[in-house]
Amino acid sequence: MIYTIPELYDLEHSLAADYLKGFTYPWEALAGIKDLILSLGAGLDPAEYDHPAEDVWIAKDAKVFASAYIGGPCIIGHRTEVRQCAFIRGSALVGDDCVVGNSTELKNVILFDKVQVPHYNYVGDSILGYRSHMGAGSITSNVKSDKQLVVIHSADEQIETGRKKVGAMLGDRVEVGCNSVLNPGTILGRDASVYPISCVRGVVPEGCIWKDKGNVVVRSKHD
């Protein structure tokens, strides 16, 4: 099974809700993130958002450390923390109550509310659902080593994305263990988990745990 946007995300937790409703699969939305942010930013209330640089909007109650770099277009939501030496390269829509941590890099992403990428993460060409969390050092790989177009694979089907760059699509409340790599086109269903130091490829079903390649189990009440 390859998950659709409604099967992965509670759209009430992102400014991108109306935009995402126009697509079936999340990677289809990647091409328009830049224009989306520019459109949303133009309509933000200046009483709630500062506009410190061209195409950059930061909620007045967000906390941005002086050493962080924020390139536009970018929106940083309410009460979000952007910590030391974070590198936001642009085309990043970051929701409310998020953590973008030290030395974390973002590029062409949508982060729903309460997402945490707190330590040494790379997140590119990806969409991270509500309350998803990436452990220290975990990254999204967004380009195949052979530079071919990314194909989404599951146990019973595959879909060509038509894109060279596709990172990972994390459903709501996903947990990714420390120092894991999510290979291009990885999809993690809602409430899925990934063990630390994993190399993940394909689709991890909702409510399941990736322990190793070929060892994906349904979460029990004790996990």
C-alpha positions in Angstrom: 0.0 0.0 0.0 1.2 3.5 -0.9 -0.4 6.1 1.4 -2.3 9.1 0.2 -2.2 12.5 1.8 -5.4 12.0 3.9 -4.0 8.7 5.1 -0.8 10.2 6.4 -1.7 13.7 7.6 -4.2 15.6 9.8 -4.4 18.7 7.7 -5.7 20.8 10.5 -2.1 21.1 11.7 -0.5 23.0 8.8 -0.9 26.2 6.9 -0.5 24.1 3.8 -3.8 22.3 4.4 -5.7 23.8 1.4 -2.7 23.4 -0.9 -2.2 19.7 0.1 -5.9 18.9 -0.6 -5.2 19.5 -4.3 -3.0 16.4 -4.5 -3.3 12.6 -4.0 0.2 11.7 -2.9 2.5 13.9 -0.8 5.5 14.0 -3.2 3.2 15.7 -5.8 3.2 18.8 -3.6 7.0 19.2 -3.5 7.3 21.2 -6.7 5.1 24.0 -5.5 6.3 24.6 -2.0 8.2 27.7 -2.9 5.2 29.4 -4.5 3.0 28.2 -1.7 5.1 30.0 0.9 5.3 33.2 -1.0 1.5 33.2 -1.3 0.9 32.4 2.3 3.5 34.9 3.5 1.9 37.8 1.6 -1.3 37.2 3.6 0.2 36.8 7.1 -0.8 39.3 9.8 2.1 41.7 10.5 0.9 42.0 14.0 1.7 38.3 14.4 4.7 37.8 12.1 7.9 39.7 11.7 9.3 40.1 8.1 13.1 40.4 8.8 14.3 39.6 5.3 12.9 39.2 1.8 10.4 36.3 1.6 11.0 35.4 5.3 8.2 35.5 7.9 8.8 34.6 11.5 6.1 34.5 14.2 6.8 37.1 16.9 6.6 34.5 19.6 9.1 32.1 17.8 12.6 31.9 19.2 15.4 32.1 16.7 19.0 31.9 17.8 21.4 34.5 16.4 23.6 31.9 14.8 20.8 30.3 12.8 20.6 31.1 9.0 17.1 31.5 7.5 16.9 31.9 3.8 13.7 32.6 2.0 11.1 31.8 1.1 10.4 30.6 4.6 7.7 30.8 7.3 8.4 30.0 10.9 5.3 29.3 13.0 4.3 30.3 16.5 6.4 29.3 19.5 8.8 27.4 17.2 12.5 27.2 18.2 15.2 27.5 15.6 18.4 26.7 17.5 22.1 27.3 17.2 23.6 27.0 13.7 20.4 25.7 12.1 20.6 26.1 8.3 17.3 26.8 6.5 18.2 27.0 2.9 14.7 28.1 1.7 11.3 26.8 0.6 10.7 25.7 4.2 7.2 26.0 5.8 7.7 25.3 9.5 4.6 24.9 11.6 3.8 26.0 15.2 5.6 24.6 18.2 8.3 22.9 16.2 12.0 22.5 17.0 14.6 23.0 14.3 17.7 22.0 16.2 21.4 22.7 16.3 23.1 22.1 12.9 19.9 20.9 11.3 19.4 21.7 7.6 16.1 22.2 5.9 15.4 22.5 2.2 12.1 22.4 0.3 10.0 21.0 3.2 6.7 21.2 4.9 6.9 20.6 8.7 3.5 20.2 10.3 2.9 21.6 13.8 4.9 20.1 16.7 7.5 18.4 14.5 10.9 18.0 16.1 14.2 17.8 14.1 16.3 18.7 17.0 19.9 17.5 16.5 22.1 17.3 13.4 19.3 16.4 11.0 19.1 16.9 7.2 15.5 17.1 5.9 15.1 17.9 2.2 12.3 17.5 -0.3 10.2 16.0 2.4 6.9 16.4 4.3 6.8 15.6 8.1 3.5 15.1 9.7 2.1 16.3 13.0 4.2 15.5 16.1 6.7 13.5 14.0 10.2 13.3 15.5 13.6 12.5 14.0 16.3 11.4 16.4 19.7 12.9 16.5 21.7 12.4 13.3 18.8 10.9 11.3 18.5 12.2 7.8 16.4 12.1 4.6 18.3 11.1 1.6 16.6 12.8 -1.4 18.7 11.8 -4.4 19.5 8.3 -5.6 23.1 7.3 -6.1 22.5 6.7 -9.8 20.7 10.0 -10.1 17.7 8.4 -11.7 14.1 9.5 -11.0 12.7 8.3 -7.7 10.2 5.5 -7.6 8.0 4.8 -4.6 8.0 1.1 -3.7 5.7 -0.9 -1.5 5.2 -4.7 -1.2 2.5 -4.8 -3.9 2.9 -1.7 -6.1 5.3 1.0 -7.3 4.7 4.6 -8.5 7.0 6.7 -10.6 7.3 10.2 -9.1 8.9 11.8 -12.1 11.2 13.7 -9.8 14.9 13.4 -9.3 14.7 14.7 -5.7 12.2 13.1 -3.3 13.1 12.7 0.4 10.8 11.0 3.0 7.1 11.4 3.7 6.5 11.0 7.5 2.9 10.5 8.7 1.6 11.9 11.9 3.4 10.9 15.1 6.2 9.0 13.4 9.4 8.3 15.4 12.7 7.9 13.6 15.6 6.5 15.6 19.0 8.2 16.0 21.5 8.0 13.0 19.0 6.4 10.6 18.9 7.1 6.9 15.5 7.4 5.1 16.3 6.6 1.5 14.7 8.5 -1.4 11.0 7.9 -1.6 10.6 6.4 1.9 7.1 6.6 3.3 6.3 6.0 7.0 2.7 5.6 7.9 1.1 7.2 10.9 2.5 6.1 14.2 5.3 4.1 12.6 8.7 3.8 14.2 12.2 3.2 13.0 14.9 1.6 15.1 18.2 3.6 15.6 20.9 3.1 13.0 18.5 1.9 10.3 18.7 2.2 6.5 15.0 2.4 5.5 13.6 2.1 2.0 10.0 1.8 0.7 6.8 2.0 2.7 6.5 1.2 6.4 2.9 0.5 7.3 0.9 2.6 9.8 1.5 1.5 13.4 4.5 -0.7 12.5 8.1 -0.8 13.6 11.0 -1.0 11.2 13.6 -3.1 13.1 15.7 -4.1 10.1 15.3 -4.9 6.4 12.7 -7.7 6.2 11.9 -7.3 9.9 8.9 -4.9 10.1 6.4 -5.8 12.9 3.1 -4.5 14.1 3.5 -2.4 17.2 2.2 -4.1 20.3 0.9 -2.4 23.4 4.2 -3.0 25.1 6.3 -1.2 22.4 
